């Protein structure tokens, strides 16, 4: 449950996705994606990771609440499933000779 009123920055944590203050037990800390395969695939992602390294500091852990973490996980899973489905469809169409 997000904190209402004035949060204490020494105790409470701010979620990087929803930007709301939470108790530390209501989320987890994650490491930023520096040097990951995603940063190598997209120049925009590499730019954002590099800019974050300059402003926040290298490999500083970030807090994300469980609700946002679950949304992030399901979004990532659905994107990979869609990509795999498109890839399998293309391979099947090529195998049946409908796509050359």
Buried (B, 14 or more C-beta within 10 A) or exposed (E): EBBEEEBEEEEBBBBBBBEBBBBEEBBBEEEBEEEEEEBEEEEEBBEBBEEBBEEEEEEEEBBBBEBBBEBBEEEEEEEEEEEEEEEEEEEEEEEEEEEE
